[in-house]
Amino acid sequence: MKIFVIACTLLVFVGCTSSNKPASTTTDVASQQATAPASSVNSHEESTQGLPEKATSLVKEHFGAQEIKTVQKFNAPRPSGTLYEVKLADQTELDFDINGEWIEIDGHQDNPISISYLNPSILTYLTTNYPNIGVLTVERTQKGFELELANDTDLYFDSNGVFQRMEN
């Protein structure tokens, strides 16, 4: 009888300590590269394995100079729609949906990000009105795009890249 009570207690304890967080798979690219042959170190082909082709292309084309530290795939999309999260050596974080479309790209604090993938009209607006101010975060929203600049200005554009408003 004592064994039965102990077994039941252990089952309850184990069941109560399980996490309710969504499960995910994280690939620590840096540790994989440390044990990998020299030819695959800093290889975006190795580090983007499992990402949709569209996400892989964006990382290679616009962030290729940065080493990928981790690639995380969530078992279910987060409320923002994020299914894949890529972290680069410079702390830039790229979030992608199930199809590989970027949702948010965040440079964190004072780390301006590449913006060459944005709509040409947004790029023109930025170079005309904010030529020497970096972009820290770009987010794709239901209405278009939201950009946070290094001077704490938020810019909003519609889905066609037409400027809508600014907030300080």
C-alpha atoms as a printed R data frame, in Angstrom:
    type eleno elety resid chain resno      x      y       z
1   ATOM     1    CA   MET     A     1  0.000  0.000   0.000
2   ATOM     2    CA   LYS     A     2  2.864  2.390   0.816
3   ATOM     3    CA   ILE     A     3  4.383  1.812  -2.621
4   ATOM     4    CA   PHE     A     4  1.051  2.659  -4.260
5   ATOM     5    CA   VAL     A     5  0.775  5.928  -2.281
6   ATOM     6    CA   ILE     A     6  4.388  6.875  -3.114
7   ATOM     7    CA   ALA     A     7  3.853  6.109  -6.808
8   ATOM     8    CA   CYS     A     8  0.663  8.219  -6.903
9   ATOM     9    CA   THR     A     9  2.429 11.084  -5.113
10  ATOM    10    CA   LEU     A    10  5.269 11.019  -7.654
11  ATOM    11    CA   LEU     A    11  2.817 11.043 -10.552
12  ATOM    12    CA   VAL     A    12  0.983 14.043  -9.110
13  ATOM    13    CA   PHE     A    13  4.280 15.857  -8.440
14  ATOM    14    CA   VAL     A    14  5.592 15.232 -11.964
15  ATOM    15    CA   GLY     A    15  2.262 16.275 -13.486
16  ATOM    16    CA   CYS     A    16  2.177 19.524 -11.511
17  ATOM    17    CA   THR     A    17  5.703 20.542 -12.463
18  ATOM    18    CA   SER     A    18  5.221 20.212 -16.210
19  ATOM    19    CA   SER     A    19  5.346 23.500 -18.081
20  ATOM    20    CA   ASN     A    20  2.343 25.003 -19.845
21  ATOM    21    CA   LYS     A    21  4.615 26.903 -22.258
22  ATOM    22    CA   PRO     A    22  4.241 26.066 -25.937
23  ATOM    23    CA   ALA     A    23  6.768 23.482 -26.946
24  ATOM    24    CA   SER     A    24  9.502 24.516 -29.297
25  ATOM    25    CA   THR     A    25 12.656 23.259 -30.859
26  ATOM    26    CA   THR     A    26 15.788 25.371 -30.596
27  ATOM    27    CA   THR     A    27 18.884 24.815 -32.625
28  ATOM    28    CA   ASP     A    28 21.972 26.367 -31.045
29  ATOM    29    CA   VAL     A    29 23.928 27.032 -34.190
30  ATOM    30    CA   ALA     A    30 27.056 28.197 -32.349
31  ATOM    31    CA   SER     A    31 27.457 24.900 -30.479
32  ATOM    32    CA   GLN     A    32 26.769 22.936 -33.659
33  ATOM    33    CA   GLN     A    33 29.415 24.949 -35.470
34  ATOM    34    CA   ALA     A    34 31.945 24.359 -32.695
35  ATOM    35    CA   THR     A    35 31.744 20.613 -33.318
36  ATOM    36    CA   ALA     A    36 31.246 20.839 -37.088
37  ATOM    37    CA   PRO     A    37 33.957 20.473 -39.707
38  ATOM    38    CA   ALA     A    38 35.686 23.744 -40.569
39  ATOM    39    CA   SER     A    39 33.971 23.931 -43.950
40  ATOM    40    CA   SER     A    40 30.519 24.404 -42.411
41  ATOM    41    CA   VAL     A    41 31.365 27.086 -39.839
42  ATOM    42    CA   ASN     A    42 29.262 30.225 -40.496
43  ATOM    43    CA   SER     A    43 27.438 28.377 -43.260
44  ATOM    44    CA   HIS     A    44 23.939 29.784 -43.641
45  ATOM    45    CA   GLU     A    45 22.927 26.515 -45.322
46  ATOM    46    CA   GLU     A    46 23.606 24.635 -42.070
47  ATOM    47    CA   SER     A    47 22.172 27.255 -39.735
48  ATOM    48    CA   THR     A    48 18.919 27.919 -41.617
49  ATOM    49    CA   GLN     A    49 18.070 24.259 -42.030
50  ATOM    50    CA   GLY     A    50 14.377 23.765 -41.325
51  ATOM    51    CA   LEU     A    51 13.376 27.348 -42.132
52  ATOM    52    CA   PRO     A    52 11.003 27.915 -45.048
53  ATOM    53    CA   GLU     A    53 12.814 28.923 -48.258
54  ATOM    54    CA   LYS     A    54 11.443 32.479 -48.142
55  ATOM    55    CA   ALA     A    55 12.873 33.034 -44.633
56  ATOM    56    CA   THR     A    56 16.190 31.454 -45.592
57  ATOM    57    CA   SER     A    57 16.475 33.742 -48.625
58  ATOM    58    CA   LEU     A    58 15.803 36.880 -46.560
59  ATOM    59    CA   VAL     A    59 18.415 35.930 -43.955
60  ATOM    60    CA   LYS     A    60 21.048 35.122 -46.592
61  ATOM    61    CA   GLU     A    61 20.390 38.158 -48.783
62  ATOM    62    CA   HIS     A    62 19.906 40.898 -46.183
63  ATOM    63    CA   PHE     A    63 21.691 39.604 -43.060
64  ATOM    64    CA   GLY     A    64 24.326 37.342 -44.606
65  ATOM    65    CA   ALA     A    65 27.233 39.077 -42.892
66  ATOM    66    CA   GLN     A    66 25.852 38.168 -39.469
67  ATOM    67    CA   GLU     A    67 26.421 34.773 -37.880
68  ATOM    68    CA   ILE     A    68 23.220 32.942 -36.913
69  ATOM    69    CA   LYS     A    69 23.248 31.983 -33.214
70  ATOM    70    CA   THR     A    70 19.913 30.151 -32.851
71  ATOM    71    CA   VAL     A    71 16.932 29.074 -34.896
72  ATOM    72    CA   GLN     A    72 13.826 28.234 -32.903
73  ATOM    73    CA   LYS     A    73 10.685 26.624 -34.274
74  ATOM    74    CA   PHE     A    74  7.562 26.670 -32.151
75  ATOM    75    CA   ASN     A    75  5.137 23.745 -32.363
76  ATOM    76    CA   ALA     A    76  2.267 26.188 -32.746
77  ATOM    77    CA   PRO     A    77  2.339 29.815 -33.904
78  ATOM    78    CA   ARG     A    78  2.490 32.451 -31.152
79  ATOM    79    CA   PRO     A    79 -0.312 35.037 -30.945
80  ATOM    80    CA   SER     A    80  1.742 37.305 -33.231
81  ATOM    81    CA   GLY     A    81  1.839 34.517 -35.825
82  ATOM    82    CA   THR     A    82  5.511 33.755 -35.174
83  ATOM    83    CA   LEU     A    83  6.437 30.152 -35.834
84  ATOM    84    CA   TYR     A    84 10.189 30.607 -36.422
85  ATOM    85    CA   GLU     A    85 12.582 32.832 -34.477
86  ATOM    86    CA   VAL     A    86 16.131 33.459 -35.681
87  ATOM    87    CA   LYS     A    87 18.716 35.196 -33.482
88  ATOM    88    CA   LEU     A    88 21.887 36.634 -34.973
89  ATOM    89    CA   ALA     A    89 25.276 37.300 -33.364
90  ATOM    90    CA   ASP     A    90 24.558 41.045 -33.125
91  ATOM    91    CA   GLN     A    91 21.349 40.275 -31.129
92  ATOM    92    CA   THR     A    92 19.046 40.977 -34.082
93  ATOM    93    CA   GLU     A    93 15.940 38.806 -33.852
94  ATOM    94    CA   LEU     A    94 13.905 37.843 -36.919
95  ATOM    95    CA   ASP     A    95 10.415 36.374 -36.544
96  ATOM    96    CA   PHE     A    96  8.782 34.466 -39.405
97  ATOM    97    CA   ASP     A    97  5.340 32.945 -39.953
98  ATOM    98    CA   ILE     A    98  4.582 29.441 -41.196
99  ATOM    99    CA   ASN     A    99  5.181 30.494 -44.830
100 ATOM   100    CA   GLY     A   100  8.509 32.179 -44.099
101 ATOM   101    CA   GLU     A   101  7.150 35.737 -44.330
102 ATOM   102    CA   TRP     A   102  8.876 38.032 -41.851
103 ATOM   103    CA   ILE     A   103  6.627 39.361 -39.092
104 ATOM   104    CA   GLU     A   104  9.075 41.396 -37.049
105 ATOM   105    CA   ILE     A   105 12.764 42.205 -37.210
106 ATOM   106    CA   ASP     A   106 14.198 43.683 -34.034
107 ATOM   107    CA   GLY     A   107 17.719 45.044 -33.635
108 ATOM   108    CA   HIS     A   108 17.372 45.439 -29.842
109 ATOM   109    CA   GLN     A   109 18.298 48.716 -28.158
110 ATOM   110    CA   ASP     A   110 20.782 50.733 -30.212
111 ATOM   111    CA   ASN     A   111 21.455 48.198 -32.950
112 ATOM   112    CA   PRO     A   112 20.112 49.483 -36.315
113 ATOM   113    CA   ILE     A   113 18.960 46.743 -38.671
114 ATOM   114    CA   SER     A   114 19.180 46.196 -42.404
115 ATOM   115    CA   ILE     A   115 16.114 47.593 -44.177
116 ATOM   116    CA   SER     A   116 16.926 46.762 -47.786
117 ATOM   117    CA   TYR     A   117 14.003 44.294 -47.959
118 ATOM   118    CA   LEU     A   118 11.379 46.993 -47.320
119 ATOM   119    CA   ASN     A   119  9.049 48.475 -49.912
120 ATOM   120    CA   PRO     A   120 10.972 51.003 -52.093
121 ATOM   121    CA   SER     A   121  8.552 53.794 -51.150
122 ATOM   122    CA   ILE     A   122  9.356 53.255 -47.453
123 ATOM   123    CA   LEU     A   123 13.077 53.343 -48.240
124 ATOM   124    CA   THR     A   124 12.619 56.589 -50.193
125 ATOM   125    CA   TYR     A   125 10.653 58.139 -47.319
126 ATOM   126    CA   LEU     A   126 13.374 57.169 -44.833
127 ATOM   127    CA   THR     A   127 16.284 58.454 -46.916
128 ATOM   128    CA   THR     A   128 14.451 61.732 -47.628
129 ATOM   129    CA   ASN     A   129 13.155 62.452 -44.111
130 ATOM   130    CA   TYR     A   130 15.498 60.537 -41.776
131 ATOM   131    CA   PRO     A   131 18.766 60.153 -43.732
132 ATOM   132    CA   ASN     A   132 21.083 59.604 -40.758
133 ATOM   133    CA   ILE     A   133 18.776 57.799 -38.331
134 ATOM   134    CA   GLY     A   134 18.842 54.029 -38.080
135 ATOM   135    CA   VAL     A   135 15.816 51.743 -37.896
136 ATOM   136    CA   LEU     A   136 15.748 49.578 -34.751
137 ATOM   137    CA   THR     A   137 12.578 47.545 -35.334
138 ATOM   138    CA   VAL     A   138 10.294 46.783 -38.261
139 ATOM   139    CA   GLU     A   139  6.957 45.088 -37.680
140 ATOM   140    CA   ARG     A   140  4.431 43.891 -40.221
141 ATOM   141    CA   THR     A   141  0.921 44.623 -38.952
142 ATOM   142    CA   GLN     A   142 -2.569 44.006 -40.295
143 ATOM   143    CA   LYS     A   143 -2.629 47.591 -41.581
144 ATOM   144    CA   GLY     A   144  0.897 47.729 -42.979
145 ATOM   145    CA   PHE     A   145  4.277 48.411 -41.374
146 ATOM   146    CA   GLU     A   146  5.477 49.996 -38.149
147 ATOM   147    CA   LEU     A   147  9.080 51.181 -37.838
148 ATOM   148    CA   GLU     A   148 10.847 52.281 -34.685
149 ATOM   149    CA   LEU     A   149 13.733 54.651 -35.338
150 ATOM   150    CA   ALA     A   150 16.839 55.209 -33.200
151 ATOM   151    CA   ASN     A   151 15.503 58.637 -32.147
152 ATOM   152    CA   ASP     A   152 12.395 56.999 -30.546
153 ATOM   153    CA   THR     A   153 10.142 58.000 -33.436
154 ATOM   154    CA   ASP     A   154  7.584 55.466 -34.645
155 ATOM   155    CA   LEU     A   155  6.576 55.610 -38.298
156 ATOM   156    CA   TYR     A   156  3.489 53.921 -39.725
157 ATOM   157    CA   PHE     A   157  3.014 52.940 -43.369
158 ATOM   158    CA   ASP     A   158  0.113 51.186 -45.077
159 ATOM   159    CA   SER     A   159  0.566 47.830 -46.815
160 ATOM   160    CA   ASN     A   160  1.601 49.644 -50.034
161 ATOM   161    CA   GLY     A   161  4.364 51.555 -48.249
162 ATOM   162    CA   VAL     A   162  2.507 54.886 -48.167
163 ATOM   163    CA   PHE     A   163  3.341 56.973 -45.083
164 ATOM   164    CA   GLN     A   164  0.382 57.252 -42.664
165 ATOM   165    CA   ARG     A   165  1.581 58.895 -39.464
166 ATOM   166    CA   MET     A   166  4.396 59.499 -36.994
167 ATOM   167    CA   GLU     A   167  4.506 59.212 -33.191
168 ATOM   168    CA   ASN     A   168  7.221 60.420 -30.836
